[in-house]
Amino acid sequence: MSTTSSLPSPTPAEAASGPVPIRSAADVSDLVNSGTASGKHARMIVIIALGGIFLDAYDLSSLAYGLPDITKQFGLSPTMAGVVTASISVGSLIGALVGGWLVDRIGRYRVFMANMLFFVVTALVCAVAQDAWTLIGARFVMGIGVGMDIPVAIAFLAEFSRLRGKGSKGSRTAAWSPAWYAATSGCYLVIMALYFLLPDAHLGWLWRFTVGFGAIPALVVLLLRRRYMNESPTWAADQGDLEGAAGILRQSYGVEAYVPDDVEGKTERPRRPGLASYARLFKGPYRTRTIQSVVVGVAETFGYNAVAFGLPIIIATLMTQGPLTTIASSFTLNLVFALTGGLLGIRWASTKGAWPMMSLGFAIQLVAITVLALIGQPSGTAFVTAGILMLGAFMFAQGFGPGAHIMSYASLGFPTSMRGVSIGFNQAVLRLGSTLTLFFFPILSTGLGTGVYWVILGAPVLGLIALLVKRWEPVGFDADAEERELRAGV
């Protein structure tokens, strides 16, 4: 099969008016990138992919408030509390590596359909855990599901979207950010509702209901996936299955795609990438992109995990607030600041790009954390309010900047053939950083008090350095076209 189209790709008008010939993988990619292929079924796939991101965030944040109760119930030391918190990140590290490889090897659809079972079963096991090690084990397996889900969800967002304009790859990839914050806000909303519904004597069970509730949306997403999900047409075409890609375009997009009889190798032997495909990340033009995406990702993950997942600890311990204030403040910060920033990130992605928004976001976070460090232990209402506003500024900047675009850097600069491993490798490194952050943050906050802010300050500093070293803009970049040129020796 030729790697480049032998005939010009159809225009949107031509595609809308009649049958569309598919002669190569390039035709499929160009059809999707141009926006010609767009339909309600395809948009539903994007929504379901975001539903997977929602579940990832809910499960990762569902223990954020309940850690003190878990520590008390199971008699945990600070170290064991860190193990409970970090277990899901260790699982997601493994899941990201394996899942990223499987996404490229066996397809997006199969991995997407399989990993929902992780969420349903493990959420219920966590809810009824009678000892710390059962909880740790269940959270670890849940993390494997989270790690597998992110590469496939982001691949779907990129591969069911046009290259530029409204509904572009940049905008839809950035949409993972508000989906994430909607989930964390929803988690705190569930916690708040349960706080009022449960008798005071049973508030220690609040974390169990919160974690177990995650099985309900997981079942809903699983049922929707069974009805609407389809394979990525660009992945199918890249595997040599032009007939399959044409069928997906007809089913998911409503495009009358067909493969002409004179095209040789309509269904070729699939190219099954091995684990050596990870080595491609450090070759040719991908090396610099891989390193930069990992560095900005580590900076984003360290800062976000310390602040967002540490919000209950920061507000309750460092700001000495009661449980209701802690829950309400955490919910407000996620909903008003982070979610709003994430929605703006979608709007600005196609017009302003990833690099400017990432840089501005890290700069605002640098100022916010510096102010928090200078305030230290707030001594009055004014300083508590100022501290919470700085946390809000950090979350707002996270929403439109680093949070929205770490996935742009991890996915849009890489072609379909290696998008799974690029996201998987990126997420594995980030999960390692997340694991260390979640493990050490309770220990550091206990030992350093407000001095922990000076440690967190390293995150935006590292992110800004990585962005300033090389100005690389992934939004609007056609990585598949670049790969075809590289294969052709251009």
VEXBA-509741 format. One record per residue (C-alpha): residue number from 1; z, x, y; residue in one letter. Coordinates in steps of 0.05 Angstrom, whole numbers. Example, Ala and Ser with C-alpha at 12.3 -4.5 7.8 and 13.67 -1.06 7.14 Angstrom:
<nodes>
+-----+--------+--------+--------+----+
!   i !     up !   east !  north ! aa !
+-----+--------+--------+--------+----+
!   1 !    156 !    246 !    -90 !  A !
!   2 !    143 !    273 !    -21 !  S !
+-----+--------+--------+--------+----+
</nodes>
This chain:
<nodes>
+-----+--------+--------+--------+----+
!   i !     up !   east !  north ! aa !
+-----+--------+--------+--------+----+
!   1 !      0 !      0 !      0 !  M !
!   2 !    -18 !     26 !     69 !  S !
!   3 !     41 !     38 !    115 !  T !
!   4 !      2 !     17 !    176 !  T !
!   5 !    -36 !    -47 !    191 !  S !
!   6 !   -111 !    -42 !    181 !  S !
!   7 !   -123 !   -100 !    229 !  L !
!   8 !    -92 !   -118 !    296 !  P !
!   9 !    -29 !   -160 !    289 !  S !
!  10 !    -38 !   -233 !    307 !  P !
!  11 !    -16 !   -256 !    376 !  T !
!  12 !     36 !   -311 !    383 !  P !
!  13 !    -18 !   -361 !    400 !  A !
!  14 !    -59 !   -342 !    338 !  E !
!  15 !      2 !   -346 !    294 !  A !
!  16 !     21 !   -415 !    320 !  A !
!  17 !    -50 !   -442 !    311 !  S !
!  18 !    -62 !   -426 !    239 !  G !
!  19 !    -53 !   -380 !    178 !  P !
!  20 !    -29 !   -309 !    190 !  V !
!  21 !    -55 !   -253 !    145 !  P !
!  22 !     -4 !   -202 !    121 !  I !
!  23 !    -36 !   -136 !    101 !  R !
!  24 !     22 !    -88 !    107 !  S !
!  25 !     96 !    -81 !    122 !  A !
!  26 !     75 !    -65 !    194 !  A !
!  27 !     46 !   -135 !    201 !  D !
!  28 !    112 !   -166 !    179 !  V !
!  29 !    152 !   -122 !    226 !  S !
!  30 !    105 !   -135 !    284 !  D !
!  31 !    107 !   -210 !    272 !  L !
!  32 !    183 !   -212 !    275 !  V !
!  33 !    188 !   -163 !    332 !  N !
!  34 !    138 !   -201 !    376 !  S !
!  35 !    178 !   -265 !    371 !  G !
!  36 !    119 !   -300 !    338 !  T !
!  37 !    161 !   -314 !    277 !  A !
!  38 !    218 !   -358 !    301 !  S !
!  39 !    245 !   -422 !    271 !  G !
!  40 !    308 !   -463 !    262 !  K !
!  41 !    319 !   -437 !    191 !  H !
!  42 !    317 !   -365 !    216 !  A !
!  43 !    365 !   -381 !    272 !  R !
!  44 !    412 !   -412 !    221 !  M !
!  45 !    411 !   -346 !    182 !  I !
!  46 !    433 !   -310 !    246 !  V !
!  47 !    490 !   -360 !    255 !  I !
!  48 !    513 !   -351 !    183 !  I !
!  49 !    511 !   -275 !    191 !  A !
!  50 !    556 !   -283 !    252 !  L !
!  51 !    601 !   -327 !    208 !  G !
!  52 !    610 !   -267 !    163 !  G !
!  53 !    631 !   -225 !    222 !  I !
!  54 !    680 !   -280 !    242 !  F !
!  55 !    713 !   -276 !    173 !  L !
!  56 !    716 !   -200 !    176 !  D !
!  57 !    754 !   -202 !    242 !  A !
!  58 !    800 !   -259 !    221 !  Y !
!  59 !    821 !   -223 !    157 !  D !
!  60 !    831 !   -157 !    192 !  L !
!  61 !    875 !   -188 !    247 !  S !
!  62 !    912 !   -240 !    206 !  S !
!  63 !    972 !   -195 !    194 !  L !
!  64 !    977 !   -169 !    265 !  A !
!  65 !   1033 !   -216 !    285 !  Y !
!  66 !   1067 !   -222 !    217 !  G !
!  67 !   1081 !   -148 !    205 !  L !
!  68 !   1154 !   -152 !    229 !  P !
!  69 !   1167 !   -210 !    182 !  D !
!  70 !   1133 !   -174 !    124 !  I !
!  71 !   1174 !   -112 !    139 !  T !
!  72 !   1238 !   -153 !    138 !  K !
!  73 !   1221 !   -194 !     76 !  Q !
!  74 !   1201 !   -135 !     33 !  F !
!  75 !   1250 !    -85 !     64 !  G !
!  76 !   1194 !    -37 !     85 !  L !
!  77 !   1203 !     30 !    119 !  S !
!  78 !   1157 !     45 !    179 !  P !
!  79 !   1114 !     86 !    132 !  T !
!  80 !   1106 !     29 !     82 !  M !
!  81 !   1092 !    -19 !    139 !  A !
!  82 !   1035 !     28 !    159 !  G !
!  83 !   1009 !     27 !     87 !  V !
!  84 !   1008 !    -50 !     87 !  V !
!  85 !    971 !    -51 !    153 !  T !
!  86 !    921 !      4 !    135 !  A !
!  87 !    905 !    -19 !     63 !  S !
!  88 !    850 !    -66 !     86 !  I !
!  89 !    818 !     -9 !    125 !  S !
!  90 !    818 !     37 !     65 !  V !
!  91 !    783 !    -18 !     25 !  G !
!  92 !    732 !    -30 !     80 !  S !
!  93 !    717 !     45 !     82 !  L !
!  94 !    696 !     43 !      8 !  I !
!  95 !    662 !    -24 !     17 !  G !
!  96 !    620 !      2 !     75 !  A !
!  97 !    595 !     63 !     37 !  L !
!  98 !    578 !     24 !    -26 !  V !
!  99 !    554 !    -38 !     11 !  G !
! 100 !    509 !      0 !     59 !  G !
! 101 !    474 !     33 !      1 !  W !
! 102 !    468 !    -32 !    -38 !  L !
! 103 !    440 !    -68 !     23 !  V !
! 104 !    381 !    -20 !     23 !  D !
! 105 !    375 !    -15 !    -52 !  R !
! 106 !    379 !    -87 !    -78 !  I !
! 107 !    370 !   -126 !    -14 !  G !
! 108 !    408 !   -161 !     41 !  R !
! 109 !    411 !   -229 !      7 !  Y !
! 110 !    445 !   -209 !    -58 !  R !
! 111 !    500 !   -169 !    -24 !  V !
! 112 !    510 !   -224 !     27 !  F !
! 113 !    520 !   -277 !    -27 !  M !
! 114 !    567 !   -235 !    -70 !  A !
! 115 !    619 !   -211 !    -21 !  N !
! 116 !    645 !   -280 !      1 !  M !
! 117 !    684 !   -285 !    -64 !  L !
! 118 !    726 !   -225 !    -40 !  F !
! 119 !    749 !   -266 !     20 !  F !
! 120 !    767 !   -330 !    -17 !  V !
! 121 !    805 !   -300 !    -75 !  V !
! 122 !    841 !   -244 !    -38 !  T !
! 123 !    864 !   -290 !     20 !  A !
! 124 !    899 !   -334 !    -30 !  L !
! 125 !    930 !   -276 !    -68 !  V !
! 126 !    957 !   -247 !     -2 !  C !
! 127 !    987 !   -314 !     16 !  A !
! 128 !   1029 !   -318 !    -48 !  V !
! 129 !   1045 !   -243 !    -55 !  A !
! 130 !   1117 !   -233 !    -78 !  Q !
! 131 !   1121 !   -158 !    -66 !  D !
! 132 !   1092 !   -106 !    -20 !  A !
! 133 !   1046 !    -74 !    -73 !  W !
! 134 !   1013 !   -140 !    -90 !  T !
! 135 !   1000 !   -151 !    -16 !  L !
! 136 !    973 !    -81 !     -9 !  I !
! 137 !    927 !    -88 !    -69 !  G !
! 138 !    900 !   -155 !    -46 !  A !
! 139 !    888 !   -130 !     25 !  R !
! 140 !    853 !    -69 !     -4 !  F !
! 141 !    805 !   -112 !    -44 !  V !
! 142 !    795 !   -157 !     16 !  M !
! 143 !    776 !    -95 !     55 !  G !
! 144 !    721 !    -79 !      5 !  I !
! 145 !    691 !   -147 !     20 !  G !
! 146 !    697 !   -134 !     95 !  V !
! 147 !    664 !    -65 !     88 !  G !
! 148 !    606 !    -94 !     48 !  M !
! 149 !    596 !   -152 !     95 !  D !
! 150 !    587 !   -115 !    160 !  I !
! 151 !    525 !    -73 !    141 !  P !
! 152 !    489 !   -134 !    113 !  V !
! 153 !    508 !   -180 !    170 !  A !
! 154 !    485 !   -131 !    223 !  I !
! 155 !    421 !   -118 !    184 !  A !
! 156 !    406 !   -193 !    185 !  F !
! 157 !    421 !   -198 !    259 !  L !
! 158 !    371 !   -141 !    273 !  A !
! 159 !    317 !   -162 !    224 !  E !
! 160 !    314 !   -236 !    241 !  F !
! 161 !    306 !   -222 !    316 !  S !
! 162 !    250 !   -202 !    363 !  R !
! 163 !    248 !   -133 !    393 !  L !
! 164 !    255 !   -153 !    466 !  R !
! 165 !    271 !   -213 !    510 !  G !
! 166 !    314 !   -274 !    495 !  K !
! 167 !    342 !   -272 !    425 !  G !
! 168 !    326 !   -198 !    419 !  S !
! 169 !    354 !   -149 !    368 !  K !
! 170 !    398 !   -120 !    423 !  G !
! 171 !    427 !   -188 !    443 !  S !
! 172 !    439 !   -213 !    373 !  R !
! 173 !    468 !   -148 !    350 !  T !
! 174 !    515 !   -150 !    410 !  A !
! 175 !    533 !   -222 !    389 !  A !
! 176 !    577 !   -193 !    334 !  W !
! 177 !    627 !   -176 !    390 !  S !
! 178 !    642 !   -247 !    414 !  P !
! 179 !    642 !   -271 !    342 !  A !
! 180 !    695 !   -219 !    328 !  W !
! 181 !    738 !   -240 !    387 !  Y !
! 182 !    729 !   -313 !    373 !  A !
! 183 !    758 !   -299 !    304 !  A !
! 184 !    817 !   -260 !    331 !  T !
! 185 !    829 !   -315 !    382 !  S !
! 186 !    824 !   -366 !    327 !  G !
! 187 !    874 !   -327 !    286 !  C !
! 188 !    924 !   -328 !    342 !  Y !
! 189 !    910 !   -402 !    352 !  L !
! 190 !    927 !   -415 !    279 !  V !
! 191 !    990 !   -374 !    287 !  I !
! 192 !   1010 !   -413 !    350 !  M !
! 193 !    998 !   -480 !    315 !  A !
! 194 !   1039 !   -459 !    255 !  L !
! 195 !   1094 !   -433 !    300 !  Y !
! 196 !   1105 !   -503 !    326 !  F !
! 197 !   1093 !   -539 !    260 !  L !
! 198 !   1138 !   -497 !    215 !  L !
! 199 !   1214 !   -508 !    217 !  P !
! 200 !   1252 !   -450 !    247 !  D !
! 201 !   1281 !   -433 !    180 !  A !
! 202 !   1212 !   -423 !    151 !  H !
! 203 !   1179 !   -383 !    207 !  L !
! 204 !   1182 !   -323 !    162 !  G !
! 205 !   1127 !   -356 !    121 !  W !
! 206 !   1081 !   -360 !    181 !  L !
! 207 !   1042 !   -298 !    161 !  W !
! 208 !   1029 !   -327 !     91 !  R !
! 209 !    997 !   -390 !    118 !  F !
! 210 !    957 !   -350 !    168 !  T !
! 211 !    928 !   -304 !    116 !  V !
! 212 !    916 !   -360 !     65 !  G !
! 213 !    880 !   -402 !    117 !  F !
! 214 !    824 !   -350 !    117 !  G !
! 215 !    800 !   -377 !     49 !  A !
! 216 !    778 !   -443 !     82 !  I !
! 217 !    724 !   -416 !    130 !  P !
! 218 !    703 !   -367 !     75 !  A !
! 219 !    687 !   -426 !     30 !  L !
! 220 !    648 !   -461 !     86 !  V !
! 221 !    606 !   -398 !    100 !  V !
! 222 !    594 !   -389 !     25 !  L !
! 223 !    567 !   -460 !     19 !  L !
! 224 !    522 !   -451 !     80 !  L !
! 225 !    496 !   -385 !     54 !  R !
! 226 !    476 !   -417 !    -12 !  R !
! 227 !    434 !   -469 !     25 !  R !
! 228 !    403 !   -430 !     82 !  Y !
! 229 !    404 !   -355 !     68 !  M !
! 230 !    341 !   -317 !     51 !  N !
! 231 !    321 !   -245 !     43 !  E !
! 232 !    300 !   -204 !    103 !  S !
! 233 !    224 !   -206 !    106 !  P !
! 234 !    219 !   -136 !    134 !  T !
! 235 !    262 !   -109 !     77 !  W !
! 236 !    219 !   -145 !     25 !  A !
! 237 !    156 !   -117 !     57 !  A !
! 238 !    185 !    -47 !     62 !  D !
! 239 !    199 !    -51 !    -13 !  Q !
! 240 !    125 !    -65 !    -25 !  G !
! 241 !    133 !   -140 !    -38 !  D !
! 242 !     83 !   -169 !     11 !  L !
! 243 !     78 !   -234 !    -26 !  E !
! 244 !    153 !   -242 !    -24 !  G !
! 245 !    154 !   -226 !     51 !  A !
! 246 !    100 !   -277 !     64 !  A !
! 247 !    139 !   -329 !     26 !  G !
! 248 !    201 !   -315 !     68 !  I !
! 249 !    161 !   -321 !    132 !  L !
! 250 !    136 !   -389 !    108 !  R !
! 251 !    204 !   -414 !     86 !  Q !
! 252 !    250 !   -387 !    141 !  S !
! 253 !    202 !   -384 !    200 !  Y !
! 254 !    150 !   -438 !    186 !  G !
! 255 !     94 !   -387 !    195 !  V !
! 256 !     33 !   -397 !    151 !  E !
! 257 !     34 !   -326 !    126 !  A !
! 258 !     -9 !   -304 !     68 !  Y !
! 259 !    -33 !   -240 !     36 !  V !
! 260 !   -110 !   -234 !     33 !  P !
! 261 !   -141 !   -224 !    -35 !  D !
! 262 !   -172 !   -157 !    -14 !  D !
! 263 !   -103 !   -125 !     -2 !  V !
! 264 !    -86 !    -77 !    -58 !  E !
! 265 !    -15 !    -73 !    -86 !  G !
! 266 !     10 !   -140 !    -61 !  K !
! 267 !     73 !   -131 !   -102 !  T !
! 268 !     86 !    -57 !   -113 !  E !
! 269 !    142 !    -25 !   -152 !  R !
! 270 !    203 !    -29 !   -105 !  P !
! 271 !    227 !     35 !    -73 !  R !
! 272 !    300 !     38 !    -95 !  R !
! 273 !    337 !     88 !    -51 !  P !
! 274 !    389 !    130 !    -84 !  G !
! 275 !    453 !    158 !    -55 !  L !
! 276 !    412 !    216 !    -28 !  A !
! 277 !    387 !    167 !     25 !  S !
! 278 !    451 !    183 !     63 !  Y !
! 279 !    423 !    254 !     73 !  A !
! 280 !    366 !    224 !    115 !  R !
! 281 !    417 !    207 !    168 !  L !
! 282 !    422 !    282 !    184 !  F !
! 283 !    348 !    298 !    184 !  K !
! 284 !    294 !    294 !    237 !  G !
! 285 !    305 !    247 !    297 !  P !
! 286 !    363 !    211 !    262 !  Y !
! 287 !    412 !    269 !    263 !  R !
! 288 !    430 !    264 !    336 !  T !
! 289 !    433 !    188 !    334 !  R !
! 290 !    479 !    189 !    274 !  T !
! 291 !    527 !    238 !    305 !  I !
! 292 !    529 !    201 !    372 !  Q !
! 293 !    537 !    133 !    340 !  S !
! 294 !    595 !    159 !    298 !  V !
! 295 !    631 !    193 !    356 !  V !
! 296 !    626 !    132 !    403 !  V !
! 297 !    645 !     88 !    344 !  G !
! 298 !    707 !    129 !    329 !  V !
! 299 !    727 !    127 !    402 !  A !
! 300 !    717 !     51 !    405 !  E !
! 301 !    753 !     39 !    339 !  T !
! 302 !    813 !     82 !    356 !  F !
! 303 !    823 !     49 !    424 !  G !
! 304 !    810 !    -22 !    399 !  Y !
! 305 !    855 !    -18 !    338 !  N !
! 306 !    911 !     13 !    378 !  A !
! 307 !    907 !    -40 !    433 !  V !
! 308 !    879 !   -103 !    401 !  A !
! 309 !    914 !   -100 !    333 !  F !
! 310 !    975 !    -70 !    367 !  G !
! 311 !    980 !   -126 !    419 !  L !
! 312 !   1039 !   -161 !    385 !  P !
! 313 !   1076 !    -95 !    380 !  I !
! 314 !   1059 !    -75 !    451 !  I !
! 315 !   1080 !   -142 !    481 !  I !
! 316 !   1141 !   -154 !    438 !  A !
! 317 !   1167 !    -82 !    435 !  T !
! 318 !   1141 !    -43 !    494 !  L !
! 319 !   1143 !   -103 !    541 !  M !
! 320 !   1205 !   -134 !    508 !  T !
! 321 !   1178 !   -205 !    506 !  Q !
! 322 !   1198 !   -262 !    459 !  G !
! 323 !   1156 !   -288 !    400 !  P !
! 324 !   1124 !   -347 !    437 !  L !
! 325 !   1104 !   -303 !    496 !  T !
! 326 !   1077 !   -251 !    448 !  T !
! 327 !   1034 !   -302 !    411 !  I !
! 328 !   1009 !   -337 !    475 !  A !
! 329 !    994 !   -271 !    510 !  S !
! 330 !    956 !   -243 !    450 !  S !
! 331 !    916 !   -307 !    444 !  F !
! 332 !    899 !   -309 !    518 !  T !
! 333 !    879 !   -236 !    521 !  L !
! 334 !    830 !   -245 !    463 !  N !
! 335 !    802 !   -312 !    486 !  L !
! 336 !    798 !   -303 !    561 !  V !
! 337 !    784 !   -229 !    568 !  F !
! 338 !    753 !   -203 !    503 !  A !
! 339 !    711 !   -264 !    486 !  L !
! 340 !    686 !   -271 !    557 !  T !
! 341 !    667 !   -198 !    559 !  G !
! 342 !    631 !   -206 !    492 !  G !
! 343 !    590 !   -265 !    517 !  L !
! 344 !    570 !   -225 !    578 !  L !
! 345 !    551 !   -169 !    531 !  G !
! 346 !    499 !   -214 !    498 !  I !
! 347 !    471 !   -234 !    565 !  R !
! 348 !    467 !   -163 !    591 !  W !
! 349 !    443 !   -129 !    527 !  A !
! 350 !    368 !   -141 !    537 !  S !
! 351 !    367 !   -131 !    613 !  T !
! 352 !    416 !    -73 !    622 !  K !
! 353 !    415 !    -39 !    555 !  G !
! 354 !    471 !     -9 !    512 !  A !
! 355 !    482 !     59 !    546 !  W !
! 356 !    501 !     33 !    616 !  P !
! 357 !    547 !    -21 !    588 !  M !
! 358 !    581 !     27 !    539 !  M !
! 359 !    593 !     78 !    595 !  S !
! 360 !    620 !     26 !    644 !  L !
! 361 !    665 !     -4 !    589 !  G !
! 362 !    696 !     63 !    571 !  F !
! 363 !    707 !     79 !    645 !  A !
! 364 !    745 !     13 !    656 !  I !
! 365 !    787 !     26 !    594 !  Q !
! 366 !    803 !     96 !    619 !  L !
! 367 !    831 !     66 !    684 !  V !
! 368 !    868 !     10 !    647 !  A !
! 369 !    904 !     56 !    598 !  I !
! 370 !    922 !    105 !    653 !  T !
! 371 !    955 !     50 !    693 !  V !
! 372 !    993 !     26 !    631 !  L !
! 373 !   1017 !     96 !    618 !  A !
! 374 !   1041 !    103 !    690 !  L !
! 375 !   1077 !     36 !    688 !  I !
! 376 !   1112 !     55 !    624 !  G !
! 377 !   1168 !      6 !    606 !  Q !
! 378 !   1158 !    -52 !    656 !  P !
! 379 !   1223 !    -68 !    692 !  S !
! 380 !   1206 !   -134 !    724 !  G !
! 381 !   1159 !   -194 !    723 !  T !
! 382 !   1109 !   -160 !    769 !  A !
! 383 !   1102 !    -99 !    725 !  F !
! 384 !   1098 !   -141 !    661 !  V !
! 385 !   1043 !   -182 !    693 !  T !
! 386 !   1007 !   -119 !    716 !  A !
! 387 !   1013 !    -90 !    646 !  G !
! 388 !    984 !   -153 !    613 !  I !
! 389 !    927 !   -153 !    664 !  L !
! 390 !    911 !    -81 !    647 !  M !
! 391 !    910 !   -100 !    573 !  L !
! 392 !    863 !   -156 !    594 !  G !
! 393 !    818 !   -108 !    631 !  A !
! 394 !    816 !    -63 !    570 !  F !
! 395 !    796 !   -122 !    525 !  M !
! 396 !    744 !   -148 !    576 !  F !
! 397 !    711 !    -79 !    579 !  A !
! 398 !    714 !    -75 !    503 !  Q !
! 399 !    677 !   -141 !    498 !  G !
! 400 !    616 !   -124 !    539 !  F !
! 401 !    615 !    -49 !    528 !  G !
! 402 !    639 !     -8 !    468 !  P !
! 403 !    654 !    -69 !    426 !  G !
! 404 !    586 !   -101 !    435 !  A !
! 405 !    543 !    -39 !    428 !  H !
! 406 !    573 !      6 !    374 !  I !
! 407 !    530 !    -35 !    326 !  M !
! 408 !    469 !    -25 !    371 !  S !
! 409 !    478 !     50 !    364 !  Y !
! 410 !    491 !     45 !    289 !  A !
! 411 !    432 !      0 !    272 !  S !
! 412 !    375 !     -5 !    323 !  L !
! 413 !    357 !     69 !    323 !  G !
! 414 !    344 !     68 !    248 !  F !
! 415 !    287 !     35 !    209 !  P !
! 416 !    293 !    -21 !    158 !  T !
! 417 !    290 !     28 !    100 !  S !
! 418 !    355 !     62 !    120 !  M !
! 419 !    390 !     11 !    165 !  R !
! 420 !    440 !     -7 !    111 !  G !
! 421 !    462 !     65 !     99 !  V !
! 422 !    464 !     80 !    173 !  S !
! 423 !    511 !     21 !    186 !  I !
! 424 !    550 !     35 !    122 !  G !
! 425 !    561 !    108 !    138 !  F !
! 426 !    580 !     91 !    210 !  N !
! 427 !    629 !     38 !    187 !  Q !
! 428 !    659 !     83 !    134 !  A !
! 429 !    676 !    136 !    185 !  V !
! 430 !    701 !     83 !    233 !  L !
! 431 !    744 !     52 !    178 !  R !
! 432 !    774 !    121 !    165 !  L !
! 433 !    793 !    125 !    239 !  G !
! 434 !    818 !     53 !    236 !  S !
! 435 !    860 !     68 !    175 !  T !
! 436 !    893 !    127 !    209 !  L !
! 437 !    904 !     87 !    272 !  T !
! 438 !    934 !     27 !    237 !  L !
! 439 !    978 !     72 !    195 !  F !
! 440 !   1004 !    116 !    250 !  F !
! 441 !   1007 !     66 !    308 !  F !
! 442 !   1071 !     31 !    285 !  P !
! 443 !   1102 !    100 !    274 !  I !
! 444 !   1078 !    128 !    341 !  L !
! 445 !   1098 !     66 !    381 !  S !
! 446 !   1167 !     69 !    350 !  T !
! 447 !   1175 !    143 !    363 !  G !
! 448 !   1139 !    151 !    430 !  L !
! 449 !   1151 !     83 !    462 !  G !
! 450 !   1106 !     76 !    522 !  T !
! 451 !   1085 !    148 !    514 !  G !
! 452 !   1036 !    122 !    461 !  V !
! 453 !    990 !    102 !    518 !  Y !
! 454 !    975 !    175 !    533 !  W !
! 455 !    952 !    182 !    461 !  V !
! 456 !    907 !    120 !    467 !  I !
! 457 !    877 !    150 !    530 !  L !
! 458 !    838 !    199 !    487 !  G !
! 459 !    793 !    142 !    462 !  A !
! 460 !    755 !    126 !    526 !  P !
! 461 !    753 !    200 !    545 !  V !
! 462 !    719 !    217 !    479 !  L !
! 463 !    671 !    159 !    485 !  G !
! 464 !    649 !    179 !    555 !  L !
! 465 !    638 !    251 !    534 !  I !
! 466 !    594 !    229 !    475 !  A !
! 467 !    551 !    184 !    519 !  L !
! 468 !    543 !    235 !    575 !  L !
! 469 !    521 !    291 !    528 !  V !
! 470 !    458 !    251 !    510 !  K !
! 471 !    432 !    188 !    544 !  R !
! 472 !    401 !    151 !    485 !  W !
! 473 !    382 !     78 !    491 !  E !
! 474 !    374 !     40 !    425 !  P !
! 475 !    361 !    -29 !    454 !  V !
! 476 !    286 !    -45 !    454 !  G !
! 477 !    270 !     14 !    410 !  F !
! 478 !    222 !      2 !    351 !  D !
! 479 !    250 !     46 !    295 !  A !
! 480 !    202 !     18 !    243 !  D !
! 481 !    141 !     38 !    284 !  A !
! 482 !    171 !    108 !    293 !  E !
! 483 !    181 !    114 !    218 !  E !
! 484 !    108 !     94 !    205 !  R !
! 485 !     86 !    148 !    253 !  E !
! 486 !    131 !    199 !    219 !  L !
! 487 !    103 !    180 !    150 !  R !
! 488 !     32 !    185 !    177 !  A !
! 489 !     47 !    254 !    205 !  G !
! 490 !     33 !    234 !    277 !  V !
+-----+--------+--------+--------+----+
</nodes>
